[in-house]
Amino acid sequence: MSDGRERARCGACIAACLRALLALWLALAGSQVLAHAALLHSEPADGATLARAPAAVTLTFNEPVAPTSVHVVGPGHPDLAPRAIHVQGAAVTVELPPLGEGTHALSWRVISTDGHPVGGVVAFAVGAAAPAPVAAGAPLAPALAAVIWAARVVLYLGLFAGVGGAFFRTWIDAAQPAAARRAVDLALAAGLLAAATSPGLQGADMLGAPWLEGASPHAWRIGMGSSFGLTLGIAACAMALALAGNHLRAPRRARAASLLALLGVGLALAASGHAGTAPPQWLARPAVFLHTLGAALWIGALAPLAAALRTGGPAGRCTLSRFSRWVVAPLCVLVAAGVVLASVQLRQPSDLLTTGYGRVLAAKLALVAAVLALAAGNRWRLTEGVLRERSGAARRLRRAILVELAVMAGVLGVVALWRFTPPPRALAAAAHERPAIHLQLHDARAMVDLVLEPGQAGPVSIAASVTDHAFAPLAAREVAFTLANPGAGIEAIHARATHAAGALWRADRVLLPAAGRWTISVAVLLDEFTQARLEGTVRLDP
């Protein structure tokens, strides 16, 4: 009776886990997001000179983001908190405290939809010369980067070696020695520990804090609230299910638990990260799911297979024979899905050598090629000797499998480096809109600080700060722009500006159809009889 109740509870628990994993998969498949946020432009623009301090700074990204750390640095105030932060889609508006004259910098840090923190700085001057360019955010501290990398490697070992090993034991070789089961348990326990500590490290990175701050509840909550927190939650459930399945005595329940855990590995890594959030989603997420399942089936089988060969006898040969037959399918899926993911992330073959992401991928491909060659040698040269019971063949194959396992551990270490390298596709998004163009014009009556954003052919926003030589706003009645590019055979383009606030006048979405050198003329109507006309040239990128 009690055994029946136990089976019923176990069945209900497994069914609930399956429903939860299915719901998460449907939610992930339905979300359409880009990955790795890039700042497209800001208002005021980076490097702008303003007659008066702005009341707010608006940052516009290529995708929705969540701010984690924003502060203002400037003369007389090393660190000021903003009055308020408003998020509307991909736009973040930061209400500023009162600022005096001088150069100020808004330091920002946001979390991308792929779970990776991105930071930068927008600098502007009030009543002074334009500020020098400011580096886009402080780099990740080496100590924090090292700890994040180590935690990611251990998490991968838990998911691939631990969950994959539990699946191998329950579905391929249930009669494993106790030492093999303990090795799987150790990998799963280490992975669960990494999953428990990683939210704090993620939160410390999002907050720009030292790695020791990752132990604080605040950092842990911040990290768990990111998209990577979803990955960690699914991963922890998968490893817990695998740990339970590794010790269940009933074969059916053990297999069900390990199968759900294996599916959880694919769901976890498809929930966030560069690959899982790349467009098109209908292709990227299933490819990540299949790629990780293939990796878990392969890596998870290596240590238990080596243990079975050490035990020897007919049982070990039977396990080796079954492994040799079914491992081909996971390897084919692994390679095919990997090719799809590489084609999604890379824009061109040269990205393998010219980008950080590509160099990590090149290192991974080199290691994978080496381990595939080693596996092929094991499959076609050593396996036959073991099955024919040749002397010493099992010992040689076991050593080769341990080398294969060590190389695969190196692959996981390389893959963990992707945490710090945006893919070329994301870099292209960041560079899609060129930096704004700044131009200062003046005559005896007026000064005009012009900003054209973006600095490329196409729709352009033109902002003009119209002041006198003391940086006081001029009471202009009208401001108009005339842009000409005779070399491109284009007639002059006229745009009337609208008064935004104070000294600021704007004309949005002015279509400049060709790249090259443009002459821009600014007509400022001061009164009924007086007009100031200032002229300069700008060069637009394609």
N, C-alpha and C positions, 0 to 999 in steps of 0.2 A: 504494500500500500504506500509506504513512504517512498519506495523507489519510483512508483508511478507518479507521485506528486513531484518528486525531484525532476523526472523527465519532462513533466508538464511545465514546470517553472523554467527549466532550461530551454525548452522549445519556445515558450512565450518570450523569453529574453532575447533569443536569437532572432525571432520574428520581428521584435521591436527594433533591434539593431539594423536588420535588413531594411525595414521601412524607413528608418532614419537616414541610412546611407542612400537609399533611392531618392528620398526627398531632397537631400543635399545635392545629389547629382543633377536632378531636374532643375534645381535653383541655379546651379553653376552653369548648366548648359543654356539656360535662358538669359543669362546676363551678358550684355554686349558692352565690353569695356576695352579701352586701349591699355597700354601698359607703360610704366615708368614715366611719370609726369615730367613735362618740360614746360618751363615758363616761356610763354609766347611774347608777352609784352606787359608793360606796367604803365600806370598813369599816376604821377608823372613818370616819364621815361627815365631809365638809368642814365645818369650823367647830366640831367637837365639843370638849368639855372632858373630860379623862380624869384619873382619880385617879392612874393609873400609866402610864408610857410603854408603848405597845403594842409587842409583839414583831415585828409585821408589819402591813403595809397591803395590803389586797386591792382591786384596781381591777376593776370589771366593766364590760365594753363591750358594745355591741350586735352585735359580730361578732368573730371571731378577729383578734388583732393580734400584732405582733412588736415588743417593746420595743427602742429604740435608745439611749436616754439616760435614766437615773434617778439622782437624787441628793437628799440631804436637807440643807436649810438651816435653821439655828436659832441661838439665842444661844450664843456661844462656839465655834461650828463653822460657818464660812461655807459649807462644802461637804463632805459626807460621802458616801462610796460605800456602797451597801447591801451587806449580807452575802451575799445571794443573791437571784436573781429566778427565780420559777417561773411558767411559762405553761401553762395548761390550758384550751384552747378560748378563750373570750372573757374569761377571768379571769386577771389577772396579780397574783401575790402577791409582795410585796417584803419580804424579811426585813431588819429595821432594825438598825443598831448601837445600843449603849446610849445612851439619851437622858436628859437631865436635865429639870428643870422649865423651863417657859417655852413659848413659841409656836414650833412647828416647821412646816416646809412640805416636802412631798414633791413635787419637780418631776419630771414624767414626760414622755416623748416616745415615741410609738409610730408604727409605719407601718401604714396601713390596707390592706385587701385591694385597694383600687383604686390603691395605690402612692403615696398622699399622706400625708405626715407630719402627725400631730396631736399637740398638746401641751397640758399643763395643770398645775395645782397643786392639791394637797389639803393644807389647813392644819388643824392641831389643836393644842390646848393641853394641857399636862401640869401639873396642880396649880395652874392659874391660870385667869383669866377666858377665856372663849371668844375665839378670835382674830377679828380683823376679816376680812371676805371678801378673798380674794387673787385677783388677775387670773389668768385661765386661760392661763398660758403667755406667754412673750415673743413678740411678733410677729416675722415673718420680716424679717431685716435688709434694708433697701432695696437695698443693693448686691447681695446674693445674689439677691434677687427679680428685679432687673433682668437679671442674667446668666442666670438660669434662663429668664426670658422670652425673651431674645434667642436662647439655644440652642434653645428650643422652636420659635421662628419659623423659624430656619434649618433645623431638622429637617423641619418641614412643607414648606418650599420644596423640599428634597431629595426628599421623598416624592411631593409632588403635581406640582411643575413638572419635577423630574428624572425620576422613574419614569414619570409620565404622558407626558412629552415623548419618552422612549425608546419607549414603546408607540406613540405617534403616528407616530414615524419608521418603525418596523418594520412597522406594520400599515396605515397610511394613506398616508404619503408617504416612500417609501424614497429618493427622489432629492432629498433636502434639501441645501441648500448647506452647506459646511464650517462656516460661522459658526453655523448653527443647531445643528449637532452639538456644537460647542464650548460653546455656551450650556447645553445639556443636561448635558454633562460637568461643567461648572462647578457647576451646581446639585447634581448627585449628589455631587461631591467635597466641597462645603460641607456637605451633609447627612450624609455619612459622618463628617466631622470633628465635627459636632454630636453624632452618635450616640456617638462615642468619648469626648467630654468630659462628656456629660450624666450618666453614672453617678456621676462624682465630685461634680458639683453636687447631684445627688439625695442622695448620701451626706452631704454637708456640711449639707444641710437636715435630714436625719434625725438627725444628731448635734447640731444646733443650733450648728454651727461657722461661722466666716467663710467667704466664698466662695473665698478663696485655699486653704483646706484641701481644696477639691475636687480639687486636683492631687495629693493624697497617695494612695498605694496603698490605705490603709485605707478612706478615704472612697469610693474607686472600687469596692472590693469590697462595701462596705455597700450602695451604690446599685445595683450590678449584682445583688445578691441580692434586691432588692425586686421586686414585680410589674412595676414600670416597667422594670426590667432586662430582662424578657422582651420587652416592647415594643421596647426599643432593639435587642435581639439580632435579632428578626425584621426590624425596619426596616433594620438594617445589611445583612442578607442580601439583602433586596429591592433595596436601592440598588446593592449589588455586582453582583447579577444584571442589573439594568438597565444598569449601566456596561459589563458584558461584552456584553450584547445590542446595545448602541449601536455596538459595534465589530466584531461578528462579520460576516463577509462572506457566509456562507451564509444566505439569507433564512429558511429554516425554523428553523434554530437560533436566529437572532436573534429571531424571533417567539416561539419557545418560551420563551426566556430573559426577554423583556419581559413575556410573559403571566404567567409565574410571579412576576415582580417585582411586577406589578400586584396579583395576589392577595395577595402578601405585605404590601402597603400596608394592605389591609383587615384582614388578620389582626393586624398590628402594633397598630393603633389599637383593635381589639376586645379585645386582651389585657389592657388595664388602663385606668384612667381612670374618670371619672364615668359616662360613657355606657355603656361596655363592661361595667361591673360592676353596673349597675342591675337590680333585679328588675322583671319576670320575665326571666331570662336567655335563655330561648328566643326572646324578642322583641328584647331590647336588643342582643345581640351580632350577630345577622344585620342589624339595622337599621344599626348602626355600620359593619359590613362593606360594605353596599350604599351607604351615604352617602359613605364615603370613596372607594369605587371611582368613583362618579359624579363626585365632586370632582376626583379625579386625572385622569379622562378629559377633563374640561372644562378645568381649569387647564393640564394638560400640553399641550393642543393649541394654546393661544393663541400662545406665542412661536414655535413652528415654523410656524404658519399665517401670522403676520406676516412671517416670513422668506420664505415661499413667495410672498406677495404682493409683497414687495420685488423678488424675482427677476423676477416677471411672466411673461408668455407663456402658452401653452396649458397647461403643466404646473401653473402657479400657479392657473389657473382650474379645472383638473380637481381639484386638492387642495381648493379652496374648495367646489366642488360636492359632493364626497364628505363633507366635514366638515359641511356644512349638512344633509345627509340623516341622518347617524347621530348627531349630537350631541343630537337631541331626546330620544332614549331615555335617555341618561345623565342629562340634566337632569330628566326626570320621576322617575327613580329617586332622584336626589339630593333633590328636594323632598319626595317621599312619605316617604322614610326620615327626613328631618329633622323632619317633622311628628310622626312616631311617637316620635322621641327627645324632642322637646319635651314631648309629652304624658306621657311617662314621668317626666321630671325635674321638671316643674312640678305643683304641687298645684292651683293655681287661676290664672286670668288675672292677678290682681293681683300675683302673684309676679314678673311682668316688671318691675315698678316698685319693689317693696318689698324685693327681695333682690339681693345682689351678682351672683349667678348670673343672675338674670332680667335685670338691666340689661345685662350682657355679651351675653346672648342678644338683647335688644332692639337693641343696637348692631349685632350681626351681621345680624339680620333686615333692618335698615335698609340696610346696605351690600349685602346680597344682593339686596334689592328693586331697588336702584339699578343693580346690575350686570346683573340680569335684564332691566330696562327697556332698558339700553344694548345688551345682546345681541339683544333683540327688534328694536330699531331697526337694528342691523347686519344681522340676518337678513332683515327684510322691506323695508328701504329701500336699504341700500348694496350688499348681495350681488348683487341683480339687476343693478345698474349695472355691477358688475365682470364678471359673466357675459356681459353684452351689450357689453362692451368700450367703455363710455363713458369719455370722457377724464377723467382725474383720479380716477375712482371707486376704483381700487385704492389710491391714496395715501390717500384719505379713510378707507377701510375699515381700512387698516393702522394709521392713527393712532387710530381708535376702538378697535381691538383692543388697542393698547398701553395706552390708558386703562382698558379693561376688565381688563387684566392688573394694572395698578397698584391698582385697587380690590380685586381678588381678593387681592393681597398685604396690603392693609389688613384684609381679612376674616380672613386667617391670623393677623395680629397681634392682632386682637380675640379670636379663638378661643384663642390661647395664654394669655390672661388667665384662662381657666377653671382653669388650674393652681392658682390662689390662691383660688377661690371655691367652697365646697361648695354642691351643688344644694339647692333647697328640700326635696326628699325626704329628704336627709340631715339637714337642720336639724330637720325634723319628727321624725325618729328620736331626735335628741338631746333634743328637748323633750317626747318622748312620756311620759317619767317626770319628774315635777316634782321640784325639789330637796327634800332631806330637811327635815323640820320639827324644830326644836330647842326644847326647853322645860325650864327649870330650876325645880324645886320644892324647897321646904325647910320644915322646922318645927324645933322645939327639939331634936329627937333625930336627924334624918336629912336628908340632901341627896340629891336624885335628879336626874340629868341625863338627860333623855329625848330619844331620836331616833326619829322616825317616818319611814320611808323606803319608797316615795316619798311625797311629800306630796299624795296625790290619792286619790280614792275607788277602792276595789278592794282586792286583797290588800296588806297593809302589814306590814312588819317593825318591831317595837318593841324598841328596845334601851334599857336603863336602867343607868346607872352609880350604884350605891347606896353612898354614903360618909357619913362624919361631917363635921363642919364643918372638920376639918383635912385633908380629902380622903383620909383613910384608909378602906379598905374596911370596911363594916359586916358583921359576921358574921350576916347575915340567914338565917333558916331557910326563908323562903318569900317570894316576890314575885308578886303578881297584879295584873292590870290590869282595870279596868272602864271601858268606853266607852259613852256615851249621847248620843243626838241626839233629844230629845223632839219637836223641831219637825218632824222627818221621819217621825214616827210609828213609830220603830224601837225595839224593846225593847233594854234594856241588853245589851251584848256583854261576856262575861267571857273572859279569857285568862290562863292560868297560865304564868308565865315559868320558863325553865330556867336553871340557873346555868352560865354559859359559862366564865368565868375571873376570878379576883380580885373586883373590884367589879361585873363586868358580868353582867347577866341579860338574857335574850332571849325573845321570843315571835314566831315567824315565821308569815307568811301568815295574819294576822288579817284577816278579811274585813270591811271597812267599806263598806257598799253604797251610801252616798249622800254627796254633797259637802255642805259647809256647816260650821257650828260644832259641834264635838264637845267634850263634857266628858270628861276622862280622869282617873280616880282610880287611884292607885298604893297598894296595901296591902303594907306591909313587915312581916312577922312577925319580931320581934327575939328573942323567947323565948316560952315557953308562955303567958305572961300579958300580954305587951306587943306591941302592934301600932301602927305608925305609918301614918297614912293621909294622903296628900298629894294635892291636887286642882288641876287647871288646865284651860284650854281651848285648843283648837287649831282651825284652819280648814283643811279639806281642799278642794283644787281638784277640779273635775269630772274 
